[in-house]
């Protein structure tokens, strides 16, 4: 009988499939490290395709010309496939026809239906990339949208775990995986019972890999990144980063929650529930050790620095100058949930309550419309939220020096503050 613990899930993000050279490197990694044994490969959209699709949709929705941008996106994918000596037209024509149909109707989409239409358009990026990757590897291409079953929470579909597990086990029996070709499927996307595409939230391909691992009982998940492993900070912002050789599920969940960009926040829980280790390795140096995230104990870790840009600090005061009561908070939390603004940090005084969220203008406007009759509301945008996990005095001084702190909060292990960006 086949042992599912042999099953590996590999996830490759946009940077690792950005061009033909990157795909050749991916092929080398799969050949040298992924085989023998059953392998499922989760692939993101190529390079900056998701951003390009978002821009295309906005142009189409606003009634602006977009033919030039669409042609550039098509030419990019065709060029990659052609350089790899693949039949580009055969692989991609149908998908681009579907994309063109969605864009042509975008101008008629009501504002209330924009997020639904967003998922149909932006989800095309992963379909395009996986067609090319599967053909290049000689692998089986699998459309995950009928299998990753979600509700109709557009742009952040909520998973039906039981239906998803049943569908995946039926589509990918372990004995067949053990004897057959590698399987290539899409990250980021799922589908409703009615057959519409949903997305799992930006950078959601990590979560897809965890869903597959959980449902199929995989032995491990490996996320291939352009960094050496899980680092204590983003090397694009902080030059002197440190790699964690191993780290616990719990510590990683907290880092992801606070905004560490290397792991999608929903990725860890399903892996932890079934004790599946997550490996973060470099596609630039595949033989390097990377980071192992698993159920382990370790001493105090080197401080982790996490920065979230484009933040908004919103303050609520009762118009009657009442105390901020549990009843007030219930109303505020309810509306924040309805408009899907996630709280990154919160704090209250006697008569005011403040939250830090991502700055999403359309959702903020909905919040103001629903609460301005009951509360006096002020907000500042263009802010940054910094989190220091396992802080010490030098790390506090390093990050706060020269910054105007608008709000700060401290626990025994975590220090957070909201500040204006330094010009």
C-alpha positions as CSV (number, residue, x, y, z in Angstrom):
1,X,0.0,0.0,0.0
2,X,1.2,3.5,-0.8
3,X,2.3,5.6,2.1
4,X,0.9,9.1,1.8
5,X,3.8,10.4,3.9
6,X,5.9,10.1,0.8
7,X,3.8,12.7,-1.0
8,X,5.5,16.0,-1.4
9,X,3.7,19.3,-2.2
10,X,5.9,21.9,-3.9
11,X,4.8,25.5,-4.3
12,X,6.4,27.9,-6.7
13,X,5.5,31.6,-6.5
14,X,5.5,34.2,-9.2
15,X,9.2,35.0,-9.0
16,X,10.2,31.4,-9.6
17,X,8.1,31.2,-12.8
18,X,8.8,34.8,-14.1
19,X,10.4,33.8,-17.5
20,X,11.7,30.8,-19.5
21,X,15.0,30.7,-17.5
22,X,13.1,30.5,-14.3
23,X,11.0,27.6,-15.6
24,X,14.1,25.7,-16.6
25,X,15.4,26.2,-13.1
26,X,12.0,24.9,-11.8
27,X,12.4,21.9,-14.0
28,X,15.9,21.2,-12.5
29,X,14.5,21.5,-9.0
30,X,11.7,19.0,-9.7
31,X,14.1,16.6,-11.4
32,X,16.8,16.7,-8.7
33,X,14.7,17.1,-5.5
34,X,11.1,16.3,-6.2
35,X,11.5,12.7,-7.6
36,X,11.2,9.8,-7.1
37,X,7.9,9.6,-5.3
38,X,4.5,11.3,-5.7
39,X,4.6,15.0,-6.3
40,X,2.0,17.8,-6.6
41,X,3.2,21.2,-7.7
42,X,1.3,24.3,-6.9
43,X,2.1,27.3,-9.2
44,X,1.3,31.0,-8.9
45,X,0.8,33.4,-11.8
46,X,4.0,34.3,-13.7
47,X,6.0,37.3,-12.5
48,X,3.7,40.3,-12.1
49,X,0.7,38.8,-14.0
50,X,-1.7,39.2,-11.1
51,X,-0.9,43.0,-10.9
52,X,-1.3,43.2,-14.7
53,X,-4.7,41.5,-14.6
54,X,-5.9,43.8,-11.7
55,X,-4.9,46.8,-13.8
56,X,-6.6,45.4,-16.9
57,X,-9.9,44.8,-15.0
58,X,-9.9,48.3,-13.6
59,X,-9.4,49.8,-17.1
60,X,-12.1,47.7,-18.5
61,X,-14.5,48.5,-15.6
62,X,-13.8,52.2,-16.0
63,X,-14.5,52.1,-19.8
64,X,-10.9,52.9,-20.6
65,X,-8.9,51.3,-23.5
66,X,-7.0,48.3,-22.5
67,X,-6.1,46.5,-25.8
68,X,-2.4,47.4,-25.6
69,X,-2.0,46.1,-22.0
70,X,-3.9,42.9,-22.9
71,X,-1.7,42.3,-26.0
72,X,1.4,42.8,-23.8
73,X,0.2,40.2,-21.4
74,X,-0.6,37.7,-24.2
75,X,2.7,38.4,-25.9
76,X,4.6,37.8,-22.7
77,X,3.0,34.3,-22.1
78,X,3.4,33.3,-25.8
79,X,7.1,34.4,-25.7
80,X,7.8,32.2,-22.7
81,X,6.0,29.2,-24.1
82,X,7.7,29.7,-27.5
83,X,11.2,30.0,-26.0
84,X,10.5,26.6,-24.2
85,X,9.5,25.2,-27.6
86,X,5.9,24.6,-26.5
87,X,2.8,25.0,-28.7
88,X,1.8,28.4,-27.3
89,X,-1.4,28.8,-29.3
90,X,-2.7,25.4,-28.4
91,X,-2.0,25.9,-24.7
92,X,-3.2,29.5,-24.3
93,X,-5.7,30.5,-26.9
94,X,-8.8,29.3,-25.1
95,X,-7.8,30.9,-21.8
96,X,-7.2,34.3,-23.5
97,X,-10.5,34.1,-25.3
98,X,-12.2,33.5,-21.9
99,X,-10.2,36.4,-20.4
100,X,-11.3,38.7,-23.3
101,X,-14.9,37.8,-22.7
102,X,-14.7,38.7,-19.0
103,X,-13.0,42.0,-19.7
104,X,-15.5,42.9,-22.4
105,X,-18.4,42.7,-19.9
106,X,-16.5,44.5,-17.1
107,X,-18.0,47.9,-17.9
108,X,-21.5,46.6,-17.3
109,X,-20.6,45.2,-13.8
110,X,-22.3,47.0,-10.9
111,X,-20.0,48.1,-8.1
112,X,-21.6,45.6,-5.8
113,X,-20.6,42.8,-8.2
114,X,-17.0,44.0,-8.8
115,X,-15.4,41.5,-6.4
116,X,-17.2,38.6,-8.1
117,X,-16.0,39.7,-11.5
118,X,-12.5,40.3,-10.1
119,X,-12.2,36.6,-9.2
120,X,-13.2,35.6,-12.7
121,X,-10.6,37.8,-14.3
122,X,-7.6,37.7,-11.9
123,X,-7.9,34.0,-11.4
124,X,-6.9,33.5,-15.1
125,X,-3.2,34.2,-14.2
126,X,-2.7,30.8,-12.5
127,X,-4.5,29.0,-15.3
128,X,-2.1,30.5,-17.9
129,X,1.1,29.7,-15.9
130,X,0.1,26.2,-15.0
131,X,-0.7,25.4,-18.7
132,X,2.9,26.3,-19.5
133,X,4.5,24.7,-16.5
134,X,2.7,21.4,-16.9
135,X,3.5,21.2,-20.7
136,X,7.1,22.0,-20.0
137,X,7.5,19.3,-17.3
138,X,5.4,16.8,-19.2
139,X,3.2,16.7,-16.1
140,X,-0.5,16.2,-15.6
141,X,-2.4,19.5,-15.6
142,X,-5.2,19.7,-13.0
143,X,-7.9,22.4,-12.8
144,X,-8.3,22.9,-9.0
145,X,-11.4,25.1,-9.2
146,X,-13.9,22.3,-9.0
147,X,-11.9,20.7,-6.2
148,X,-11.0,23.6,-3.8
149,X,-14.6,24.3,-2.8
150,X,-15.4,27.7,-1.3
151,X,-18.3,29.9,-0.5
152,X,-19.1,33.1,-2.4
153,X,-16.9,35.4,-0.3
154,X,-15.3,36.9,-3.4
155,X,-11.5,37.7,-3.2
156,X,-11.2,35.7,0.0
157,X,-13.2,32.5,-0.4
158,X,-13.9,30.6,2.7
159,X,-13.1,26.9,2.4
160,X,-15.6,24.0,2.7
161,X,-13.0,21.6,4.1
162,X,-15.1,18.5,4.0
163,X,-16.2,18.9,0.3
164,X,-12.7,19.9,-0.7
165,X,-11.1,16.9,1.0
166,X,-13.5,14.5,-0.6
167,X,-13.0,16.1,-4.0
168,X,-9.2,16.1,-3.8
169,X,-9.0,12.5,-2.6
170,X,-11.3,11.4,-5.5
171,X,-9.3,13.4,-8.1
172,X,-5.8,12.5,-6.8
173,X,-5.8,8.9,-5.4
174,X,-2.5,8.3,-3.7
175,X,-1.8,5.1,-5.5
176,X,-2.2,6.8,-8.9
177,X,0.1,9.7,-7.7
178,X,2.7,7.3,-6.7
179,X,2.9,5.6,-10.1
180,X,2.0,8.5,-12.4
181,X,3.4,11.8,-13.5
182,X,3.8,14.8,-11.3
183,X,0.6,16.9,-11.0
184,X,0.6,20.7,-11.7
185,X,-2.2,22.8,-10.4
186,X,-3.1,26.4,-9.5
187,X,-2.5,28.3,-6.3
188,X,-4.7,31.2,-5.2
189,X,-8.0,30.0,-6.9
190,X,-10.9,27.8,-6.0
191,X,-14.5,27.5,-7.0
192,X,-18.1,27.7,-5.8
193,X,-20.7,24.9,-6.0
194,X,-22.2,26.9,-8.9
195,X,-19.0,26.7,-10.9
196,X,-17.7,30.3,-10.5
197,X,-14.0,31.0,-9.8
198,X,-13.1,32.4,-6.4
199,X,-9.7,33.6,-5.1
200,X,-8.3,32.9,-1.7
201,X,-6.7,36.3,-1.0
202,X,-3.5,37.8,-2.4
203,X,-0.5,35.6,-2.1
204,X,-3.0,32.7,-1.4
205,X,-1.0,30.1,-3.3
206,X,0.8,29.1,0.0
207,X,-2.6,28.4,1.5
208,X,-3.5,26.2,-1.6
209,X,-0.4,24.1,-0.9
210,X,-1.4,23.7,2.7
211,X,-5.0,22.7,1.7
212,X,-3.6,20.0,-0.6
213,X,-1.2,18.7,2.0
214,X,-3.9,18.6,4.7
215,X,-6.5,16.9,2.5
216,X,-4.1,14.4,0.9
217,X,-2.1,13.6,4.0
218,X,1.2,14.8,2.5
219,X,4.6,14.2,4.2
220,X,5.8,17.7,3.6
221,X,5.2,21.1,1.9
222,X,8.1,23.0,0.4
223,X,7.7,26.7,-0.6
224,X,10.4,27.7,-3.0
225,X,11.3,31.4,-2.5
226,X,13.9,33.9,-3.7
227,X,15.3,34.1,-0.1
228,X,17.4,31.6,1.9
229,X,14.5,30.6,4.1
230,X,12.3,32.2,6.8
231,X,14.2,35.4,7.7
232,X,13.8,37.7,10.7
233,X,13.0,40.6,8.3
234,X,12.3,41.5,4.7
235,X,15.8,41.8,3.1
236,X,14.5,44.5,0.7
237,X,13.9,46.7,3.8
238,X,16.4,45.4,6.3
239,X,19.9,44.7,5.0
240,X,21.2,42.5,7.9
241,X,18.7,39.7,8.0
242,X,19.1,36.4,9.9
243,X,17.7,33.0,8.8
244,X,15.9,30.8,11.3
245,X,17.1,27.2,10.7
246,X,13.9,25.9,12.4
247,X,10.9,27.6,14.0
248,X,7.7,26.4,15.6
249,X,4.2,26.5,14.0
250,X,3.1,28.9,16.8
251,X,5.9,31.4,16.2
252,X,5.3,31.4,12.5
253,X,1.6,31.9,12.8
254,X,2.2,35.0,14.9
255,X,4.8,36.3,12.4
256,X,2.4,35.7,9.5
257,X,-0.5,37.3,11.3
258,X,1.5,40.4,11.9
259,X,2.4,40.7,8.2
260,X,5.6,38.7,7.5
261,X,5.5,38.4,3.7
262,X,7.1,35.1,3.4
263,X,4.1,32.9,4.5
264,X,0.4,33.5,3.8
265,X,-1.3,33.8,7.3
266,X,-3.7,30.9,6.7
267,X,-1.0,28.4,5.6
268,X,0.2,27.2,9.0
269,X,-2.9,26.0,10.8
270,X,-3.9,23.1,8.5
271,X,-0.3,21.9,8.5
272,X,0.0,22.1,12.3
273,X,-3.3,20.2,12.8
274,X,-1.9,17.2,10.9
275,X,1.8,17.6,11.9
276,X,3.0,18.3,8.3
277,X,6.4,20.1,8.2
278,X,6.7,23.2,6.1
279,X,10.1,23.8,4.4
280,X,11.0,27.2,3.1
281,X,13.8,26.9,0.6
282,X,15.6,29.0,-2.0
283,X,15.0,28.3,-5.7
284,X,18.3,30.2,-6.3
285,X,20.2,27.7,-4.1
286,X,18.1,24.5,-3.9
287,X,20.7,22.5,-2.0
288,X,20.9,25.1,0.9
289,X,19.3,24.2,4.2
290,X,16.4,26.7,4.3
291,X,14.0,26.7,7.2
292,X,12.0,23.9,8.7
293,X,8.7,24.9,10.3
294,X,7.3,22.2,12.5
295,X,6.3,21.2,16.0
296,X,9.5,22.1,17.9
297,X,10.7,23.9,21.0
298,X,13.4,26.6,20.9
299,X,14.8,29.3,23.1
300,X,14.3,33.0,22.6
301,X,14.7,33.8,18.9
302,X,16.5,36.8,17.4
303,X,14.1,39.7,17.1
304,X,11.9,39.7,14.0
305,X,11.0,43.0,12.2
306,X,7.8,43.2,10.3
307,X,6.6,46.2,8.3
308,X,3.1,46.8,6.9
309,X,2.8,49.8,4.5
310,X,-0.3,51.6,3.3
311,X,-2.0,51.5,6.7
312,X,-4.9,53.5,8.0
313,X,-5.5,54.5,11.6
314,X,-9.2,55.0,12.3
315,X,-10.5,56.5,15.6
316,X,-14.1,56.4,16.8
317,X,-15.7,58.6,19.5
318,X,-19.3,58.4,20.7
319,X,-21.1,61.6,19.6
320,X,-22.7,61.7,23.1
321,X,-19.3,61.6,24.7
322,X,-20.3,58.3,26.4
323,X,-17.6,55.8,27.5
324,X,-16.6,53.3,24.8
325,X,-18.7,50.5,26.0
326,X,-19.0,46.9,25.1
327,X,-22.2,47.8,23.1
328,X,-20.2,50.4,21.1
329,X,-17.5,47.9,20.4
330,X,-20.0,45.3,19.3
331,X,-21.4,47.8,16.7
332,X,-17.9,48.8,15.5
333,X,-16.6,45.2,15.2
334,X,-19.8,44.1,13.4
335,X,-19.4,46.8,10.7
336,X,-15.6,46.2,10.3
337,X,-16.5,42.5,9.7
338,X,-19.2,43.4,7.2
339,X,-17.0,45.6,5.1
340,X,-14.1,43.2,5.5
341,X,-11.5,45.5,7.1
342,X,-9.1,43.5,9.1
343,X,-7.8,44.9,12.4
344,X,-4.0,44.9,12.6
345,X,-3.9,46.7,16.0
346,X,-6.5,48.2,18.3
347,X,-6.6,50.3,21.4
348,X,-9.2,52.2,23.4
349,X,-9.3,55.0,25.9
350,X,-12.3,56.2,28.0
351,X,-14.2,57.8,25.1
352,X,-12.4,56.7,21.9
353,X,-11.5,53.4,20.2
354,X,-8.7,53.2,17.5
355,X,-7.9,50.5,15.0
356,X,-5.2,50.1,12.4
357,X,-6.2,48.5,9.1
358,X,-5.0,48.2,5.6
359,X,-6.0,51.4,3.6
360,X,-8.7,50.2,1.3
361,X,-10.6,53.3,0.2
362,X,-13.8,51.7,-1.0
363,X,-14.2,49.6,2.1
364,X,-13.3,52.6,4.3
365,X,-16.0,54.6,2.7
366,X,-18.5,51.9,3.4
367,X,-17.4,51.9,7.1
368,X,-17.8,55.7,7.3
369,X,-21.3,55.5,5.7
370,X,-22.6,53.0,8.2
371,X,-21.1,54.4,11.4
372,X,-20.8,58.2,11.0
373,X,-24.3,58.8,12.4
374,X,-23.4,57.1,15.6
375,X,-19.7,58.0,16.0
376,X,-17.4,60.9,15.2
377,X,-14.7,59.2,13.1
378,X,-11.2,60.5,12.2
379,X,-8.7,58.6,10.1
380,X,-5.1,59.0,8.9
381,X,-3.8,57.1,5.8
382,X,-0.3,56.7,4.4
383,X,0.9,55.1,7.6
384,X,3.2,52.2,8.4
385,X,2.7,49.5,11.1
386,X,5.9,48.0,12.6
387,X,5.9,44.8,14.7
388,X,9.0,43.6,16.6
389,X,8.6,40.0,17.8
390,X,10.9,39.0,20.7
391,X,12.1,42.6,21.0
392,X,14.9,43.9,23.1
393,X,16.2,47.4,23.9
394,X,18.5,47.7,20.9
395,X,15.7,46.5,18.4
396,X,13.3,49.0,19.9
397,X,15.7,51.9,19.6
398,X,16.7,50.8,16.0
399,X,13.1,51.0,14.7
400,X,11.6,53.9,16.7
401,X,14.5,56.4,16.3
402,X,13.5,59.4,14.2
403,X,9.9,58.3,13.8
404,X,6.7,60.0,15.0
405,X,4.7,57.2,16.8
406,X,0.9,57.8,16.5
407,X,0.0,54.6,18.5
408,X,2.1,52.0,20.3
409,X,1.4,48.8,22.1
410,X,3.6,46.4,24.0
411,X,3.3,42.9,25.5
412,X,6.1,40.7,27.0
413,X,7.2,39.5,23.6
414,X,5.8,41.9,21.0
415,X,6.1,45.6,20.4
416,X,3.9,47.3,17.7
417,X,3.7,50.9,16.6
418,X,1.9,52.9,14.0
419,X,3.9,55.8,12.5
420,X,4.1,58.1,9.5
421,X,6.3,57.0,6.7
422,X,9.7,58.6,6.6
423,X,10.0,60.7,3.4
